[in-house]
Amino acid sequence: MVERRLNATAASLLGFLHWEPMSGWDLAATAEHVIGDFWSLTRSQVYRELAWMADAGLIERGEQGPRERQPYAITDAGRAAFAEWVRQEPGPETIRFPLLLTLSFGRHLPPDLLAGFIARQREVHARRLTEYEAHAASNEAGRDVFREATLAFGIAYERAVLAWFDSLPAELTR
């Protein structure tokens, strides 16, 4: 029986376990690859949630395998808890953009240091856009309309962020 409500981290792990049993390491790697650009998880969160979900009966521990990796499989209770969670209206998004936080206090930085931060962050977003566009062109999403919609958002977001970078006043980017 679930004593607490699923949080988004635990729910995402259950979502991945619908695919196949996975170890904590595999789940963390999958999360980083599939949702890591818009939802952050740490390995410690993954293992903490796995322990809680195993105790709550939402997943079952399998036999320990190579490299001491223990697979987890979703249970019927886990499927039911996930189904309940995924049917809830998502809350509002929260923007966590570390550069914006630094930029808001930019008057306290030497201009060349801030300009370097901006230039390197712009490179990150340009590289991410290139990766997303290559992913879309390769049709790696495999006609999965849900993944395609998520990818389309990533492409639009990166284009918007790059346009914002390009609109910054010259005194911030020199």
N, C-alpha and C positions, 0 to 999 in steps of 0.2 A: 504494500500500500504506500502511495506517495504521501509523505508527510509535509512536503513543501511543494510549491508550484515550480514547474520547470522554468529555468531561466533560458535565455536565448542560446547560451553556450551549450548547455546540456541538450537542449532541443536540437541544435545543429548536429551534435554528435549522434543522437538517435536517428536523425535524417540520413546521415552517412551510413549508419549501421543497417539501414534498409537495403543498401546495396549488397553488403556481404559482411561477415564477421571481420573485425580489424583489431589490431593491437592499439594501445595508446599512441605509440610512435606513428603508426600508419594513419590514425585519425588526425593527429596533429599535422602531419605532412599533407593529408588530403584537405584539411581545413585551410592550410596555408595556400595550397594550389587553387582550390575552388572558390573560397570566400575571403581569402586573406587580404585582398585589395580593398574590401569594404567592411569587413568584420574581423576584428583582431581577437585572437586567442593565444594564450601562452601555454606552453607545455604543462606548466604547473596547474593551470586551470583545467586542462584536459584530464589530467590524472586525478585531480580533486573531484571533478564531476563524475568520472568513471567510478571512483570508489563510492560516491553517494548513490549513483544509479544502480550499482550492483547491490548495495545494501537495501535499496528501495525495491529491488526486484524488477527493475526496468531493463536490465541487461544481465546476461550470464557470463561468468568467466569461463573460458575454455582452458584446455591443457596448455601449459607453457611450451612455447616452441623455440626455434633457434634464437640465439642471442637473448635468451630469457624474455622473449616477447610473449605476452599473454593475450590471446585474442578475446574479444568480447562479442557477443551476439545479442541482438535485440530480442526481448521476450514479447509475449502478447500484451502484457501490462505496459511495456515500453512503447509498443505500437499504439496502444490506446492513449497513453499520455502524450505522445507526439501528435496524434490526430487531434486531441483537445487543444494542444498548444498552437498548432498550425492554423486552426480555425479562428483563433483570436485576432482581432484587429491589431495590426502592428502599431506601436507607439510612434511618436514623431521622431525624426532623425535628429541626431546631435552631431554638429560639425566639430571634429577634432582635427584641426589642421595646424600642426605645431608651428609652421612658418607664420601663420596669421597671428599666433600668440606672440612670437618673437617680434614680428613686424609692428604689432600694437605698442611695443616698448622700444621700437627702433631708435628713438631719439637718444637712447642711452648707449648706443653702439657706435663705434667708428664707422663712417660711411662705407669704407672699402670692405669691412667685415660683413656688414649687412648686404652689400651688393654681391659678395661671394656666396652668401647663404642663398640669396634669390637665384643666382645663376645656377648653382648646383641643384636646387629644387626644381627649377625649370627643366633642367636636363633629365631629372627623374621622371617628370610628367611627360616629356617628349618621348622618352624611351618606353614608358608604359603605354602611351598611345600607339606607338609603332608595334608593340607586342600584341595589343588588343586587335589592331587592324589586321595583323598577320594571322592571328587566331581566327578572326571572322572570315578572312579570305580562304583559309584552309578548310573552313567548315568543320573544324574540330568539334564544335558543339554537337555535330551529328544530327541535325534537324531536331534538336531538343529546344522547343520554343521557349522554355523557361530559362535555359542557359543563354539562348540567343538574346532574349530580352535583357538579361543581366549584362551581357557583353555590350549590347547597344547602349545601355546606360553608361557603362565605363568609357566607351568611346566618346559619347556626348560630353561626359564630365571632363575628361582629359582635354578635349577641344576647348571647352569653356575655361578651364584653368589656364591653358596656354594663352588663350585670348586675354585673360586677366593679366597674366605676366607681361604680355606685349603692350598692355595699356598702362602699365605702371609709369609714374613720372621718372624722367631720366635721372633725377637726383637720387633716386633709390637704386638704380641699376648700374651706375657708372662704376 
